[in-house]
Amino acid sequence: MLTPSPVRLRAFRALARARAYSVPAAAHSKKHIVNIVEVGPRDGLQNEKGAVIPVETKVELVERLVRAGVSNVEAGSFVSPKWVPQMGGTADVLKRLTKERGVHYSVLVPNQRGLDDLLLLLAQQQQQQLTDSGSPPLTDEISVFVAATDRFNKANLNCTVLESLQKIAAVTETATKHGLRVRGYVSVVIACPYSGATDYDKVREVASALLNMGCYEVSLGDTVGMGRPHEVAEMLDVVKRSVPVEQLAGHFHDTYGTAIANVLTALEHGVRTIDASVGGLGGCPYSPGATGNVSTEDVLYALQGSKYHVAGRNGGTINLEEMVDIGWWISEKLGRESASRVGRALRARNSKTTTSK
Ligand SMILES: CC(C)(COP(=O)([O-])OP(=O)([O-])OC[C@H]1O[C@@H](n2cnc3c(N)ncnc32)[C@H](O)[C@@H]1OP(=O)([O-])[O-])[C@@H](O)C(=O)NCCC(=O)NCCSC(=O)C[C@@](C)(O)CC(=O)[O-]
């Protein structure tokens, strides 16, 4: 095999980089604009075993993600710290974050108690603003969640799907009255760790119920990360019978290595919002063995130079190189390597380029 000289190799890499980054946003039609919801700070960190991650680290993570161009980020959750200790400091995270305009810092809320805690925090901030005016709200968005199967819902939310929907209806109504927008999740849309293959009609019914309650979007979660592209396609075909595809998002865990293929399948089926996690962080406390979400870096890389354009903050895009750095930084804080394939490849390439100079 012919081995290229270091000079040719560098020139080739520079050309590849230029090509990858050179498709101007204006060249993409509006119908191919893709939004990313960065779930690393919530879905990614919630399942971390060991010591509780300091609030400062979480704040730095969110702020770095926003500086890299992220405009939708899940900053934490108002859930029971007894069950999910890593999310315990979310109120402090919201208070300490320097907020950028145009960015949604959403939080996951499981029940009325979680919403009450959040509303109290927002009321306190409003009172403070009487003396210290001008700062944006701590958050303008919550996410609610329910599964497509009773068994998963009982493990995750301590009640049946129907009971959850009743609670969510009340939470959504109150949140909306307080000016918060509400995003919905449906978990285990392909397979459930407790009851096997999911009935896609159930996914359709639950997604439809969430939208009817006032959620502006519903994210469909392959929580277990077992889904294959043809299953994602079949599931979407069923859900789209009742739900406009513009109001759907895809949330794919990568347990079986199919997440990026599932993202591409969802995009080809018209879905335009993808949940992703920097460094491929994550797992679900109620889905044994499930690994992290599709990594944000992998999604950005897969779409570079394609017909799709990933929208970033203030009309820009999300910077892949910065996301790779963040993925490595947070993974090292957690005592391991980045789980992002692209993160690993780019780091290896960059270190080779540096040593061959
Ligand atoms: C499910 C519930 C709400 C049931 O809460 P419960 O019905 O009150 O029952 P419980 O026995 O679980 O309650 C435990 C304790 O938590 C308290 N509590 C109750 N609610 C809250 C709250 N909001 N904030 C703070 N504390 C709360 C409650 O008052 C009680 O306190 P104690 O009496 O023992 O002192 C609770 O157990 C809980 O918060 N569980 C954690 C659920 C969770 O965070 N799951 C992971 C996120 S979902 C996910 O990852 C899937 C997703 C969204 O990413 C999409 C996908 O991939 O599929």
PDBQT file of the ligand as one rigid body, heavy atoms in Angstrom, charges set to zero:
ROOT
HETATM    1  C1  LIG A 401     -41.431   9.615  39.885  1.00  0.00    +0.000 C 
HETATM    2  C2  LIG A 401     -41.461  10.411  41.128  1.00  0.00    +0.000 C 
HETATM    3  C3  LIG A 401     -41.809  11.840  40.799  1.00  0.00    +0.000 C 
HETATM    4  C4  LIG A 401     -42.533   9.805  42.015  1.00  0.00    +0.000 C 
HETATM    5  O1  LIG A 401     -42.600  10.448  43.251  1.00  0.00    +0.000 OA
HETATM    6  P1  LIG A 401     -43.656  10.016  44.341  1.00  0.00    +0.000 P 
HETATM    7  O2  LIG A 401     -44.883   9.545  43.649  1.00  0.00    +0.000 OA
HETATM    8  O3  LIG A 401     -43.782  11.107  45.317  1.00  0.00    +0.000 OA
HETATM    9  O4  LIG A 401     -43.091   8.713  45.073  1.00  0.00    +0.000 OA
HETATM   10  P2  LIG A 401     -41.638   8.363  45.605  1.00  0.00    +0.000 P 
HETATM   11  O5  LIG A 401     -41.770   7.282  46.594  1.00  0.00    +0.000 OA
HETATM   12  O6  LIG A 401     -40.779   8.045  44.440  1.00  0.00    +0.000 OA
HETATM   13  O7  LIG A 401     -41.136   9.687  46.344  1.00  0.00    +0.000 OA
HETATM   14  C5  LIG A 401     -39.868   9.711  46.824  1.00  0.00    +0.000 C 
HETATM   15  C6  LIG A 401     -39.590  10.991  47.547  1.00  0.00    +0.000 C 
HETATM   16  O8  LIG A 401     -39.353  11.986  46.567  1.00  0.00    +0.000 OA
HETATM   17  C7  LIG A 401     -40.145  13.137  46.838  1.00  0.00    +0.000 C 
HETATM   18  N1  LIG A 401     -40.494  13.739  45.551  1.00  0.00    +0.000 N 
HETATM   19  C8  LIG A 401     -41.462  13.399  44.713  1.00  0.00    +0.000 A 
HETATM   20  N2  LIG A 401     -41.427  14.192  43.633  1.00  0.00    +0.000 NA
HETATM   21  C9  LIG A 401     -40.401  15.043  43.826  1.00  0.00    +0.000 A 
HETATM   22  C10 LIG A 401     -39.860  16.078  43.041  1.00  0.00    +0.000 A 
HETATM   23  N3  LIG A 401     -40.386  16.406  41.863  1.00  0.00    +0.000 N 
HETATM   24  N4  LIG A 401     -38.791  16.730  43.505  1.00  0.00    +0.000 NA
HETATM   25  C11 LIG A 401     -38.235  16.419  44.687  1.00  0.00    +0.000 A 
HETATM   26  N5  LIG A 401     -38.699  15.426  45.469  1.00  0.00    +0.000 NA
HETATM   27  C12 LIG A 401     -39.788  14.757  45.041  1.00  0.00    +0.000 A 
HETATM   28  C13 LIG A 401     -41.328  12.601  47.593  1.00  0.00    +0.000 C 
HETATM   29  O9  LIG A 401     -41.910  13.651  48.310  1.00  0.00    +0.000 OA
HETATM   30  C14 LIG A 401     -40.666  11.541  48.441  1.00  0.00    +0.000 C 
HETATM   31  O10 LIG A 401     -40.012  12.178  49.534  1.00  0.00    +0.000 OA
HETATM   32  P3  LIG A 401     -39.924  11.484  50.977  1.00  0.00    +0.000 P 
HETATM   33  O11 LIG A 401     -41.344  11.408  51.447  1.00  0.00    +0.000 OA
HETATM   34  O12 LIG A 401     -39.317  10.143  50.754  1.00  0.00    +0.000 OA
HETATM   35  O13 LIG A 401     -39.045  12.417  51.759  1.00  0.00    +0.000 OA
HETATM   36  C15 LIG A 401     -40.102  10.383  41.831  1.00  0.00    +0.000 C 
HETATM   37  O14 LIG A 401     -39.850   9.063  42.235  1.00  0.00    +0.000 OA
HETATM   38  C16 LIG A 401     -38.982  10.839  40.939  1.00  0.00    +0.000 C 
HETATM   39  O15 LIG A 401     -38.684  12.025  40.830  1.00  0.00    +0.000 OA
HETATM   40  N6  LIG A 401     -38.283   9.883  40.259  1.00  0.00    +0.000 N 
HETATM   41  C17 LIG A 401     -37.221  10.158  39.320  1.00  0.00    +0.000 C 
HETATM   42  C18 LIG A 401     -37.728  10.049  37.875  1.00  0.00    +0.000 C 
HETATM   43  C19 LIG A 401     -36.594  10.368  36.889  1.00  0.00    +0.000 C 
HETATM   44  O16 LIG A 401     -35.924  11.378  36.994  1.00  0.00    +0.000 OA
HETATM   45  N7  LIG A 401     -36.377   9.505  35.860  1.00  0.00    +0.000 N 
HETATM   46  C20 LIG A 401     -35.352   9.693  34.888  1.00  0.00    +0.000 C 
HETATM   47  C21 LIG A 401     -35.723  10.738  33.871  1.00  0.00    +0.000 C 
HETATM   48  S1  LIG A 401     -36.789  10.149  32.561  1.00  0.00    +0.000 SA
HETATM   49  C22 LIG A 401     -35.722   9.671  31.327  1.00  0.00    +0.000 C 
HETATM   50  O17 LIG A 401     -34.553   9.667  31.525  1.00  0.00    +0.000 OA
HETATM   51  C23 LIG A 401     -36.290   9.333  29.986  1.00  0.00    +0.000 C 
HETATM   52  C24 LIG A 401     -36.095  10.449  28.962  1.00  0.00    +0.000 C 
HETATM   53  C25 LIG A 401     -36.930  11.661  29.335  1.00  0.00    +0.000 C 
HETATM   54  O18 LIG A 401     -34.744  10.876  28.922  1.00  0.00    +0.000 OA
HETATM   55  C26 LIG A 401     -36.505  10.004  27.561  1.00  0.00    +0.000 C 
HETATM   56  C27 LIG A 401     -36.050   8.590  27.190  1.00  0.00    +0.000 C 
HETATM   57  O19 LIG A 401     -34.858   8.333  26.960  1.00  0.00    +0.000 OA
HETATM   58  O20 LIG A 401     -36.946   7.746  27.142  1.00  0.00    +0.000 OA
ENDROOT
TORSDOF 0
